[in-house]
């Protein structure tokens, strides 16, 4: 499949500045930062006139791989707040990671929408009505979208990266979490129970609180690097990547903490049925996660802070014993 026609489309989206006034949109990369994200050549967004290079400097955004096969996807709300971002691989039809923020005004605690309304007639982009509105991501060119038939009858759940329960602040914010680009195939005993489920609940209940964070920067994903996935065909006959491992990288900004007000932790787990609820064996440093995934997390932190927080992993600072 040819990608050059989509490159021209993406370049047309790079013309002017973003009107978003949410916290930390230009935070990071301000001094002594050799590995911060630079110019972004391929990006898409609901909001017109977005400066993708500015958004790529947000603290939750890992180092972009870039190139003609990788699209920087920015999902925004009608108030221009950034809901979440990802880097999407055209060749593998999967996201490399999904990144988002929690802070006062945009968190899992901002609950004005009931996701079960999808089962009672509510629709999003024409999907839903009698069930959750899973659907192809309209920002991704059609040739590179995954479809409902790709995910159907493959033996796996459509596992959210940004969880539906993470965005109950509006119908739009919740609806965008059901884009298939935000999914990886996950075993039900991993997605709906066990270690991944336990960690997602922990993030919402313990870490997304005003007493714990000013801002929490979250990166989640499944491995799509060569040798780190298998494949499975769905009802469409087309194969999707099934990650062998899943990961989370967390950066907490709280002015009451040391290390410039930041602390970080990562989690790495094999994708398998796993009823364990003790998260300690899965906790590692950001440096270790970078070695396992080849992804440069929190690259937009000033280098002196990044070096310290990515090497130091203190479970007790995250309530883990």
VENWOJO-V767248 format. One line per field, one symbol per residue. ss: DSSP state (H for helix, E for strand, - for the rest). psi: psi as a letter, one per 30 degrees, with the letter a starting at -180 (. if undefined). Layout:
# VENWOJO-V767248
ss=???
psi=???
This chain:
# VENWOJO-V767248
ss=---HHHHHHHH-------------------------------EEE------HHHH--------------EEEEEEE-----EEEEEEEE----EEEEEEEEEE--E--------HHHHHH--EE--EE------E------HHH---HHHH-----EEEE---HHH----HHHHHH--EHHHEEEE-HHHH--HHHHHHHHHHHHHH-------EEEEEEEE------EEEEE-----EEEEE-EEEEEEEEE-----HHHEEEEEEEEE---------HHHEE-HHHHHHHH---------HHHHHHHHH---HHHH---
psi=kkfeffeeeeffghealkgkglkgfgklgfkhjfglkbkkfjllleklhkjfeeefflffjlkkealffkkjkjkllfggkkelllkkjeefhlkelkkllkljfilffijgkjfffffhfkljgflbeglkhklkjffkkefglllefefkhgglljjkdjleffigfleeeeeffgkffglkkkkefeeflaeeeeeeeeeeeefikffekekkkkklllkglkfglalkkafffkklkjkflllkkkkkjjfflahgglllllkkkkjlkjgkfjfeffklleeeeeeefgkjlhffkkeeeeeeffekjjeffggk.
